[in-house]
Amino acid sequence: MQVTVDIPDDVAERLKAAGGDLSRRALEALALEEYKQGRLTKPELRRLLGFGSRDALDGFLKTHGVFEPYSLDELARERRDLERLGF
């Protein structure tokens, strides 16, 4: 599916002046917001944005301030696992 967005010329020129591919930036902004709202899964987001690895997607998310929830229970579990392994 192809989506077209109409942007007034003066606004488009200012947005282009910020650098980067405006179409790509629009796609990333839409996809990121849909992911944050829970309407896209990580695999769907990765496919939509064309990232070749989970690490690339994780880097993209971190760059945009999106982090996986991490509870104190998870931290305690990981500490126990590391201690059990001798670390």
C-alpha positions as a Python dict, from the first residue, in 0.01 Angstrom:
ca = {
    (1, 'M'): (0, 0, 0),
    (2, 'Q'): (121, 345, -76),
    (3, 'V'): (13, 644, 134),
    (4, 'T'): (37, 1003, 17),
    (5, 'V'): (54, 1297, 256),
    (6, 'D'): (-13, 1652, 140),
    (7, 'I'): (212, 1906, 309),
    (8, 'P'): (204, 2277, 226),
    (9, 'D'): (509, 2371, 19),
    (10, 'D'): (650, 2619, 272),
    (11, 'V'): (626, 2364, 554),
    (12, 'A'): (773, 2089, 335),
    (13, 'E'): (1071, 2311, 251),
    (14, 'R'): (1143, 2377, 619),
    (15, 'L'): (1112, 2007, 699),
    (16, 'K'): (1345, 1916, 413),
    (17, 'A'): (1595, 2174, 535),
    (18, 'A'): (1625, 1977, 861),
    (19, 'G'): (1795, 1706, 657),
    (20, 'G'): (1734, 1344, 578),
    (21, 'D'): (1477, 1182, 357),
    (22, 'L'): (1142, 1339, 443),
    (23, 'S'): (948, 1032, 327),
    (24, 'R'): (1159, 806, 548),
    (25, 'R'): (1122, 1040, 844),
    (26, 'A'): (744, 1042, 801),
    (27, 'L'): (736, 662, 780),
    (28, 'E'): (952, 627, 1091),
    (29, 'A'): (740, 876, 1286),
    (30, 'L'): (417, 698, 1194),
    (31, 'A'): (555, 352, 1261),
    (32, 'L'): (710, 455, 1593),
    (33, 'E'): (387, 610, 1716),
    (34, 'E'): (185, 305, 1612),
    (35, 'Y'): (432, 82, 1798),
    (36, 'K'): (410, 298, 2111),
    (37, 'Q'): (30, 278, 2097),
    (38, 'G'): (48, -101, 2075),
    (39, 'R'): (-87, -126, 1722),
    (40, 'L'): (236, -271, 1581),
    (41, 'T'): (445, -554, 1720),
    (42, 'K'): (825, -547, 1718),
    (43, 'P'): (841, -791, 1425),
    (44, 'E'): (592, -579, 1229),
    (45, 'L'): (785, -261, 1308),
    (46, 'R'): (1110, -424, 1203),
    (47, 'R'): (958, -539, 873),
    (48, 'L'): (790, -205, 806),
    (49, 'L'): (1114, -14, 859),
    (50, 'G'): (1331, -270, 680),
    (51, 'F'): (1572, -344, 962),
    (52, 'G'): (1777, -658, 901),
    (53, 'S'): (1822, -750, 1266),
    (54, 'R'): (1663, -715, 1607),
    (55, 'D'): (1971, -523, 1721),
    (56, 'A'): (1916, -263, 1449),
    (57, 'L'): (1554, -221, 1558),
    (58, 'D'): (1654, -200, 1925),
    (59, 'G'): (1906, 72, 1836),
    (60, 'F'): (1638, 264, 1648),
    (61, 'L'): (1400, 239, 1943),
    (62, 'K'): (1665, 351, 2193),
    (63, 'T'): (1760, 643, 1970),
    (64, 'H'): (1396, 752, 1990),
    (65, 'G'): (1370, 704, 2367),
    (66, 'V'): (1163, 385, 2356),
    (67, 'F'): (1284, 129, 2608),
    (68, 'E'): (1147, -210, 2704),
    (69, 'P'): (979, -220, 3044),
    (70, 'Y'): (1215, -371, 3302),
    (71, 'S'): (1086, -449, 3649),
    (72, 'L'): (1266, -499, 3978),
    (73, 'D'): (1153, -863, 3968),
    (74, 'E'): (1333, -908, 3635),
    (75, 'L'): (1646, -749, 3777),
    (76, 'A'): (1637, -980, 4080),
    (77, 'R'): (1588, -1285, 3855),
    (78, 'E'): (1883, -1186, 3637),
    (79, 'R'): (2103, -1129, 3944),
    (80, 'R'): (2015, -1476, 4076),
    (81, 'D'): (2091, -1629, 3737),
    (82, 'L'): (2429, -1454, 3719),
    (83, 'E'): (2517, -1557, 4072),
    (84, 'R'): (2422, -1917, 3991),
    (85, 'L'): (2658, -1901, 3692),
    (86, 'G'): (2938, -1771, 3915),
    (87, 'F'): (2939, -1406, 3820),
}
